[in-house]
Amino acid sequence: MAIDEAQIQALRGSLEADDYHLELDVNDDAAVATITAGPDACADCLVPKDLMKRMLAPMIGVEPERIEMNYPVDVHAG
């Protein structure tokens, strides 16, 4: 499955509105997604990691359980 760049850019835009930044490294059937926070990041604006994985999965063609999700602070660990 091809990566849906338009949807990823839309997600990045939403995150950037709250001063978060998304980096993706997709390799075949696995991915690493890293979200970093800027100085004005909204502390309560990130969804839990499992939900973010389910949102990203169809955009990048990787099963949610094969996505390593890194958040700036693991307040929503799980």
N, C-alpha and C positions, 0 to 999 in steps of 0.2 A: 504494500500500500504506500502511496506517495504521501509525503508530508504536505499538509494543507497550510501553506505559508500565510494565506489571507486570514485564516482563523487564528493562527499563532500571533500574527501582528495585531489582531484585534485584542487578544488576551494580553499581549504586552502593553498595549495602550491602556487597557483597564488597570493593569498593575501599576503602570507609570503614573497614573492619575493619583495614586496613593503613595508615590515615591518608592515603588518596588521595581526590581529589574529581573527579568527572566533570561537565563542562559540554558540552552539545550544542547546535549551531546547525544545524538541518536546513532546507534550502531546495530544494524540488522534488527534483531528482535528485542533489544534492550535500550534503555535510555537513562541518562542522568539529567535531572532538571534541578537547577539551582536558582533560588530566588534570594536576592540580596536586597537590603533595605538602605535607602538614602536617609539623610538626616531628618527629613520631614515625614518619614513613613508613619502611616496610621497603624498603631500597635494592634488594633482589633479588626483590621480590614482583611486579613488573609483567611481563607476558608481552611478547614482541616486538611491535612496532607492527603488523606484517602480520597476526599472529594476532588482535590486538585488533580490527583492522579487519574481519576475517572474522567475529568474534564479534558485532560491532555491526551489520553489514550487514543481517541478517534482522530485527533488532529495529527498525531505523529505515527499512527499505525503500530503501536506497541501496546501489549496488554498491560493494564494498570499494575499488576503484581510484578512486572518486569521494569517498572520505572522507579529509580532511586530518587527520592524527593528530598532536597536539602532546603531548609528554611533558615532565615537569619537567627531565629530563636525558636526552639522546639516547644512552644506553648501549646501546640495542638498535636503533640506526639501521639503516634498510633498507627 
